[in-house]
Amino acid sequence: MRVCVVALGKIGLPLAVQFATKGHEVIGADVNRRVVDAVNDAVEPFPGEHRLAELLKETVTSGNLKATTDTTAAVAASDAVVVVVPLFVDAGGVPDFGWMDSATEAIAAGLRPGTVVSYETTLPVGTTRERWAPMLEAGSGLTAGEDFHLVFSPERVLTGRVFADLRRYPKLVGGINETSAAAGVAFYEAVLDFDERPDLKAPNGVWDLGSAEASELAKLAETTYRDVNIGLANQFAHFADRRGIDVMKVIEACNTQPYSHIHRPGIAVGGHCIPIYPQMYLWNDPEATVVRAARAANAAMPSYAADVLAAAYGDLDGAGVLVLGAAYRGGVKETAFSGVFPLVESLRAKGADVYVSDPMYSAEELEAEGLTAHRGEDVTAAVVQADHAEYAGLAPADLPNVRVLLDGRRVTDPAAWAGRRHIVLGQ
């Protein structure tokens, strides 16, 4: 097959590489010339994705993968189109379809009869049928579900482990009609491989959920579940703090029973997914009070962490505080919706002089994010914001003047901090 992947970001590029490893001719389309040039030079444009550098070089060298800035021409030369263009929401949770609208218009201009078009970007329920189908029809003169096939198939992978996750999880597909669904299933069966999963009720592989709307909801539901679960864990942590209970001992005990799956509390919920997709769900279902309450609880955790630090340290006015970790999660060089930003803001509101360090970022990169990099200034309090592996061995010798360490991710060893104040959330 000839496959076009639209948008070569941290999900789109690994997808393009995966399809190319299966022997298909893949064209990656992206509006960023720097990314396109890097791909054509077989150089990964962003670090940190396991096996990407190796497989990118292999597939570009073989001629199975190339990149272009001309989306319309790439679509016109393809049998299948996979769309992974970012979709954002504003502070009020309203989706901004601008980039996806532009990409869809470019796709429509090159669309040919018989093409399979699959949207993988997470969407509010109804978007594939109600927004993309009419736009593709208007721009191509073709009829969705008759002249071309249209499906929604959510990406279900985490950056850093995309290739492993593509094999591990069932690929969900929902079409705007049965013929579209069948074409979508056949496409993904030709470009993916799956691990054996005896724990699943059906064989691991491509699963047809019956409609585009069901597939859209599946992605929103699985991500919103995580946000709600974390929100509940964070509420338990608040209560445990008030009562002097170690909440993690409680959670670990609860989860020995097969009907309890309580997540871990933490200082922040960041990244492109968990803070965003519940807002998309709320855009569809504004009366979902449980979802709204959980989102508010999680958004408040950085401010709560600043309060916990102040209660342990005392007046933070004029105190040097070091925030350890700018990334939204350990091992990933990404600050999208990271808790570092509201945490720094909350600490500054208490008068602290706040500095940030991160083993994955240079001082210049941190300052480009609007943060004040730590360049050796005296600090007397510290907060672990990201669960980088490097922080597991953190000890007083690394921060000799720090009197209080708040470990917001429970990655440090409390025993190593004997004689200093070591605190966590939920104890």
N, C-alpha and C positions, 0 to 999 in steps of 0.2 A: 504493500500500500504506500501511497504518498500521503503524509500527514503534516498538517500545519499546526504548530503550537503558538498561540498568540499570547505574548508576554513572557519573557525569559527571566523571571525573578527567581526567588528561592524555592518555589514549587515548580514553576513552569519549565525552567531549564533542566532540572533533574527528570521531569516527565519526558521532555524531548529526548534526553539522552537514553532513558529507559526504552522508549519506543524504537530508537535507532539501534539499540543493542539486540532487538528482536529481528533485525534485518530490513526494517522499513526505511523508506527515504523520507527524512524529516527535515522540514524547513521551520526554523524558529523565527518568529516575527516580533520585533520590539521597536518602540519609538526611540529608544536610547542608542545612539550610534556607538557610544563607548562599549556598551554591552554586546552589541552585534559584532563589532570588530574583535573584541576579546574572544567571543565564541568561535569566530572564523579562524582565529589564531590558536584555537584549542587551549585557551587560558581561562580558567574559571574566574568570573568577574567578581565573585564574593567568596570569602573563605568559610571553612567550617562544615561543609557538607561531606559526610563520609563517602569516599570512593568517587566523588564527582570529578576531581581532577584527572584521575586515571581513566574513567570511562569517557569523559569528554574528549580527551586526547585520542582514545581508541576510535570513537565514532566519527570524529571529524577527519582523522587520518584515513579511515576507510571510505570516506565520501558519503556516509549515510546521514550525516548531520551538517547542515549549514544554516546560516542566519542572514536575515535581511531586515531592512526598515520598511519594505514595501509589503504591507499586510495583504492588500488586495491581490497583488500578483501571486503571493504565496498561496492564498486561498484558491485562486483560479487554477493552480497547478496541483491541487490536493484532492484526495478522496475523502478525507476526514479532517475536521478542524476542532481543536481543543482550546478552549478559552480560559485563561487563568489571569485575567486582568484584575488589578485590585479594585475593591469596592470599599468605600469608607462611610462612616456615619459621623454626623456632627455632634456637638455637645448635647443636643436634645434627642439624639438617637435617630435622626432622619437620614436615610441613605443618600449619598451623593453618587449618582450614576454617571457623572460626567465622563470619566475615562472609559467606562464600559460602553456607553452610548457611542462614543467616537470609534471604539474598536468594532462594535457591531455594525456600524455604518460602513466601515472599511471592509469587513467580512462580506456584507451583503453585496457590495459592488463586484466582488470576485466570485460569488457563489454560483456553482454549476449544478445542474440536475443530478440527483443521486448522492450528493455529498451528505455525510453525517456531521452535524454540528453539535458539539457537547460543551456545555458550560460547566466548569468545575469551581468557579469562584462562588463562595457562600452567598446565598441570595435570600431575600424575604420570600415567603411562600407565595406563589402565583407569578413570579417575575418571568420565568422562562416562557410560559404560555401567553401572559398578558402584555409583556413589554418586548421581549426579544423576538417572538414569532412575528408580530406585526412589523417590526423594524426590518427584519430580514426579508420579509415578503415585499415590503415597500421598496427596498433598495435593490432587490434582485429580479422582481417580477415573477418569482416562483411562489408556489404554495407550500407552506410548512406541513409536513406529514404526508404530502403527496409527491411533490417534486423533489424535496429534500427532507432529511430526517433530523429531528430536533429532540435532544435529551438534556436532562440535568443529571450530573454525576459528581457529587461533592468530593473534593480532595479530603483525605482523612489521615494525613501524614504530619509529622513534626519535623521542622528543620533540624538538620544534623543527622537524621536517620531516615530520610525519605525512601531510599531504595529498599531498606528492610521493611518499612511500614507498608509499602506497596505490595509486598508479598504476604504480609501478616494479616491484613484486614480484608474482609470481603469488599469488592468494588460495587457500590450501590449505583443503580441506574434507574431513571424514570423518564419515560417518553411522553410526548404530547398525544401520542396514539400508539396502538400496538405495533404498527410497522416501524415507527421510529424507535420504540423500545427494543425490538428485535435487532434492528441495525446497530443500535448502541451496544447491546450485549455482545454481538458478533465482533464489533470493533475492539472492545476491551479484552475479549478473550484472545484476540490476535496480538495484543501488545503487552500483556501482563502475564506474569507467572505467580503462582500462589503456593504458600506453605501448607502442609497438611495441618488441619486444625480439628482434632478429635473432640475438642470441647464444644464445637459448634453444633447446632441442631440440623444444619444443612451443610453440604460440602463447601469448603472455602472456594471462592471464585467470584464470578459476576452475578449479582443478585438483582433481578428486576423487581422493583417495589410497586409497580403497577401504574404509576403516574409521575409526572414531573413534580407535582405538588408534594407527593409523599416523599420523594427523594430530597426535595428542598427542606421539608420539615425534619427529616431524619438528621440532617447536619445541624440544624438549629437546635434540635432536641438534645442530641448527645453533648453538644457544647454547653448549652444552657444548664443541663443537669450538673455538669462539673461546677459551674458558677454557683448554682444553688447549694450544692453539697459543700463547697468551700465556705460559702456564706454561713451555713449552719455550723460548720466546724469553728469558724471565727466567733460566732455567737457563744459557743461553748467555751472558747478560750477567754472571752470577756468574763464570763461567769466564774471560770476557774481562777482567774486572777483575783477576783473579789473574795473568793473563798479559800485561797491558798492551796488549790488542788493542781496536780500535774495533769493537764488535759491529755497529753500524749499517752500517758499510762492508761487513762480511761479509754481513749479511742482504740488503742491497741487491744485492750481487753474486749471492748465491744465487737471489734472486727474478727474475733475468733468464732463468732456465731455467724452462720452463713447468710443471714438476712441483714447484716449490718455492714455497710461499706463506707464508713465515714472517712472523708478526705482529711488532709493535714491543714491546720490553720497556718497562716503566714502573714507576713508584713504587707504583701501586696499581691494582686492578680494582674499580670501584664501580658504583653504580646498582642499579636494581631487577632487572636481568636476569642479567648474567654471574656475579655472586657467588652467586645464588640458585638458578637453574635446574639447574646441575650437582648441587646438593644434592638437588633433587627427583629427578633421574635416579638418584642414588645411593640414594635411598629405595626406588626400584624395583629397582635393581641394585647391592646393597651390595658385590659382589665386583669391581666395576669399578675395579681398582687404578690404572690410568692416570689416570682421572678424579679419583680421590681424591688422588693425588700432585700433580697439577696444581693442584687447589684449594688444597692446603696450601702449595705453592710460591708461589702468587699472594698468599695471605693473609699470608705472611711478608715480602713486599716492603717495607712501610712500616718494619718493624723493621730490615731490612737497610739501607734508606736512611739510617736514623739511625746505624747503624754506620759507613757510608761517610762520612757527614758528620763523625763524631767522629774517624775516622782521618785526615781531611784537616785538620780544625780543631785537634784536640787535645782536652784535657779540656773537656767542655761544662758542667761544674758551675758554676752561676751565670751562664752566658753567655746573653745575649738572642738568641733565635732567632725569626725571622719566617717563618711558613709562608704562602706565597702561594697562595691558592686553597682555599676550603672546598668548592666544588662537586665532584661526582665526575667531571665532564668539562667541558671548555671550552664556554662559551656557553650553559650550561644552569643555571638557578637551582634546583638540587636537590642535597641532601646525602645522599640515600639510600645507605647503605653506603659513603659516601665514605672515601677513604684518609686524609682529614684527621684522623679520630678516632684510629685506631691510630698514625698518625705522631706526633701530639701526645703521645699516651700514651708512646710509645717515647722521644721526646726528653725528656720530663719525667722518665722513669726514669733518664736520664743526668744529671739535675740541672739541665737547661736551664730558663730562664724563657721559655716559649713563647707567642708571640702569633700571631694569624691576621688576615689581611686578604683581601678578595675584592672585585673591582670590582662584583659583582652584589649584594652584601649590605651593609647598614648595620652599624655597630658593634653596634647594639641587636639586630639580627637574628642576628648571630654569637653574641652572648652568650646569646640565647634558645636556641641550639643547644648550649650548655654550653661554648663556646669563649671564650678571652680575646682580645678584639679589640685590635688594635694602635692605640693612641691617641698615637703619637709617642714611645713608649719607645725607649731606645737598644738597637739590635740589632747584633750583630757577625757573624752568620751568617744565611743565608736558604735556604729550600728551596722550589722551584717544585713545587707539588702538583697544580695543575689547569692544563690547557693553554688558558687564556683568551688570546684574540688580543691583549689589552692587554699581555701579558707579552713579546711578540715584541721590543719595543723597549726592554726593561728594561736599564738601564745603571747604572754605579757612582754617577752623579749622583743617581739615584733612591734609592739606599741607601748614603749616603756612608761610613758606618762599617762596612759589611759587608766582612769579610776573605775569606769563603768563600761562594760561591753553589753550591748543589747543584741543578741543573736536572733534576728527576725526569721531565720530559716532553720534553726537548730542543726547547724552543721559543725559547730565548734565543740571542743571537749570541755565541759565544765570543770573537770578535775585539773585541767591545765591552768585554770584561772584561780586556783586557790590563793586566797589573800587579796584578790580583786573582786569587784562586784560583777558577777556574770548573771545576766537575766535573759529570760525568753518570754515569748507571748504565750500565755496560758499556763501559768504556774503560780 
